[in-house]
Amino acid sequence: MTLDETHINCLAAEGELLASAAESAGTDATVPGCPGWRVRDLLRHTGKVHRWATAFVTQGHREYRPGGAEPDLDGAPLLDWYREGHAALVAALRSAPDDLECWTFLPAPSPRAFWARRQAHETAVHRIDAESATGRRPGPVERDFALDGIDELLTGFHARDRSRVRTDSPRTLRIRATDAPSGTDAVWTMHLTKDAPPRVVRTDDGPADTELSGSAGLLYAVLWNRLPAESAELSGDPRLAAAWRELSGI
């Protein structure tokens, strides 16, 4: 199975879990990881993003285009609308050619690979949100998928100039997944400064001011601010972990 297919399968599974959790919670339930949101907002947002991504994949837009309006739906009709958009995105990615050309916004082997990966993680994070809204502990994120998502977040999103993760003086934040397979590079060292986005290297790369360590699935939820930093093992200066939570929102 190719990595693209793995991401598409994850997208399919995570999207179905999101819908099931949203249905169980009810659309009026609050979403702990998204202050001010209720489940209806989560469904409208994620469904809009799915349709936005589908348009690039199916229509081959070469430049950025904004998404459409969120629907004025609620309850069962909103769930149906969400499921329809999710299914359409999965189908579009499965049928897209390997040489698909369209707009993307992070480095990737191909546009198809980009959209499969990005939407798989977009949906997984919001699946955690939907399951949190039920009042139950969210289900785990599979280790290898979580490692991939951590890498996308740190070396993709936060390598961009728009990253707000900055420090007044040079500091170093390290992320270490403790359950990675032997021989797997599962350490990220983030060099933080005031005037540039984080410089991330996939090694220990010297001492760190702060280190967050734990299982890949746990770190995935922590770094996407769906669990507090204290859920992981924290060593060094806790202020860097607090700064991450304050500044890292995408």
C-alpha positions in Angstrom: 0.0 0.0 0.0 1.4 3.4 -0.9 1.6 6.3 1.6 -1.1 8.1 -0.4 -3.5 5.1 0.0 -2.6 4.9 3.7 -3.6 8.5 4.2 -6.8 8.1 2.2 -7.8 5.1 4.3 -7.1 7.1 7.4 -9.2 10.0 6.1 -12.0 7.6 5.4 -11.9 6.0 8.9 -11.4 9.2 10.9 -14.2 10.9 9.0 -16.6 8.2 9.9 -15.6 8.2 13.5 -16.1 12.0 13.6 -19.6 11.6 12.3 -20.5 8.9 14.7 -19.2 10.9 17.7 -21.0 14.0 16.5 -24.2 12.1 16.2 -23.7 10.6 19.7 -22.8 14.0 21.3 -25.6 15.9 19.5 -25.0 19.1 17.6 -25.6 21.4 20.6 -22.8 19.8 22.6 -19.7 22.0 23.4 -16.3 21.1 21.9 -13.6 21.4 24.6 -10.7 21.7 22.2 -12.4 24.6 20.2 -13.6 27.3 22.7 -16.8 28.8 21.6 -17.7 26.0 19.3 -20.5 23.5 19.5 -20.6 20.3 17.5 -22.7 22.0 14.8 -19.8 24.4 14.2 -17.3 21.5 14.1 -19.4 19.8 11.4 -19.9 22.9 9.4 -16.2 23.8 9.5 -15.0 20.3 8.6 -17.5 19.7 6.0 -16.6 23.0 4.4 -12.9 22.2 4.4 -13.6 18.8 2.8 -15.5 20.4 0.0 -12.8 23.0 -0.4 -10.2 20.3 -0.8 -12.3 18.3 -3.1 -12.6 21.2 -5.5 -8.8 21.4 -5.9 -8.5 17.7 -6.5 -11.4 17.4 -9.0 -11.1 20.7 -10.8 -7.3 21.2 -10.8 -7.3 24.8 -9.6 -3.7 26.0 -9.9 -4.2 29.0 -7.5 -5.7 29.5 -4.1 -9.4 29.8 -4.0 -11.5 30.3 -0.8 -14.0 27.8 0.3 -17.8 28.2 0.1 -20.1 29.4 2.8 -21.0 27.1 5.7 -24.6 25.8 5.4 -27.5 26.9 7.6 -28.2 23.3 8.7 -28.4 21.5 12.0 -29.2 18.1 13.4 -29.7 15.2 11.1 -29.6 17.2 7.9 -26.2 18.7 8.9 -24.8 15.2 9.6 -26.0 14.1 6.2 -24.4 17.1 4.6 -21.1 16.4 6.4 -21.1 12.7 5.5 -21.8 13.5 1.9 -18.8 15.9 1.6 -16.5 13.5 3.4 -17.4 10.6 1.1 -16.9 12.9 -1.9 -13.4 13.9 -0.8 -12.4 10.2 -0.2 -13.8 9.2 -3.6 -12.0 12.2 -5.3 -8.6 11.3 -3.8 -9.0 7.6 -4.6 -9.7 8.3 -8.2 -7.2 11.2 -8.7 -4.3 10.5 -11.0 -0.8 10.3 -9.7 0.1 13.2 -11.9 -2.6 15.5 -10.6 -1.6 19.1 -10.7 -3.3 21.7 -8.5 -2.6 24.2 -5.8 -1.1 23.1 -2.5 0.5 25.0 0.5 3.0 22.6 2.0 5.9 20.6 0.5 4.8 17.2 -0.7 5.8 14.5 -3.2 2.7 15.4 -5.3 -0.5 17.4 -5.0 -2.5 14.1 -4.5 -0.1 13.2 -1.7 -0.4 16.6 -0.1 -4.2 16.6 -0.1 -4.5 13.0 1.2 -2.1 13.7 4.0 -3.5 17.2 4.9 -7.1 16.1 5.0 -6.3 12.9 6.9 -4.8 14.9 9.7 -7.4 17.7 9.5 -10.1 15.1 10.0 -8.2 13.2 12.7 -7.8 16.3 14.9 -11.5 17.2 14.5 -12.4 13.5 15.2 -10.7 14.0 18.6 -12.8 17.2 19.0 -16.0 15.3 18.3 -15.2 12.5 20.6 -14.3 15.0 23.4 -17.7 16.5 22.9 -19.3 13.2 24.0 -17.7 13.5 27.4 -15.7 10.4 26.9 -11.9 10.1 26.4 -11.1 10.3 22.7 -9.9 7.1 21.0 -6.1 6.8 20.3 -4.3 8.0 17.2 -2.3 5.2 15.6 1.4 5.5 16.2 2.8 5.8 12.7 0.0 8.1 11.6 0.7 10.3 14.7 4.4 10.4 13.9 3.5 11.6 10.4 1.2 14.2 11.7 3.7 15.6 14.2 6.2 15.9 11.3 3.6 17.7 9.1 2.8 20.2 11.9 6.4 20.9 12.9 8.3 20.8 9.6 5.4 21.9 7.5 3.1 24.4 9.1 5.6 25.9 11.5 8.4 26.2 8.9 6.2 28.9 7.2 6.8 32.6 7.8 3.3 32.9 9.2 4.2 30.7 12.2 3.7 32.7 15.4 5.9 30.5 17.5 8.7 32.9 18.3 10.7 33.8 21.5 12.4 37.0 22.5 15.7 35.3 22.9 17.0 32.1 21.3 15.4 29.0 22.9 15.1 25.3 22.0 12.1 23.1 22.3 12.5 19.4 21.8 9.7 16.8 21.0 10.5 13.2 21.6 8.2 10.2 20.7 9.1 7.4 23.1 7.2 4.6 21.3 8.7 4.9 17.8 10.1 1.7 16.3 13.8 1.0 16.8 15.9 2.9 14.4 13.1 5.5 13.6 14.0 9.1 13.8 11.3 10.4 16.2 12.9 13.5 17.7 12.2 17.0 16.6 14.4 19.9 17.8 12.8 23.4 17.3 15.2 26.3 17.4 13.2 29.4 18.3 14.1 33.0 17.7 12.3 36.4 17.6 12.7 37.2 13.9 12.2 33.9 12.0 9.9 30.9 12.0 11.2 27.8 14.0 14.1 25.9 12.5 13.2 22.3 13.0 15.7 19.4 12.7 15.0 15.7 13.1 17.8 15.1 15.6 18.7 15.7 19.3 20.9 18.6 18.0 22.4 19.6 21.3 20.8 20.6 24.6 17.2 21.8 24.8 15.6 24.3 27.1 12.4 22.3 27.2 11.6 18.8 26.2 8.1 17.2 25.8 8.2 13.4 25.5 5.6 10.6 25.4 3.9 8.3 23.0 3.3 9.6 19.5 -0.4 9.6 19.8 -0.2 11.6 23.1 2.2 14.1 21.6 0.0 14.5 18.5 -2.9 15.6 20.7 -0.7 17.8 22.9 0.9 19.6 19.9 -2.5 20.2 18.3 -3.6 21.6 21.7 -6.2 19.0 22.3 -4.5 17.9 25.5 -2.5 20.1 28.0 1.3 19.9 27.8 1.2 18.4 31.3 -0.2 15.2 29.7 3.2 14.6 28.3 6.5 14.3 30.3 7.9 17.8 30.5 11.4 18.6 31.4 13.2 21.9 31.5 11.5 25.3 31.4 7.7 25.0 31.3 7.3 28.4 29.9 8.2 27.2 26.4 5.4 24.6 26.6 3.0 27.4 27.6 4.2 29.6 24.8 3.6 26.7 22.3 0.0 26.4 23.5 -0.5 30.2 23.2 1.1 30.8 19.9 0.9 27.6 17.8 -2.7 27.6 16.7 -3.1 27.1 12.9 
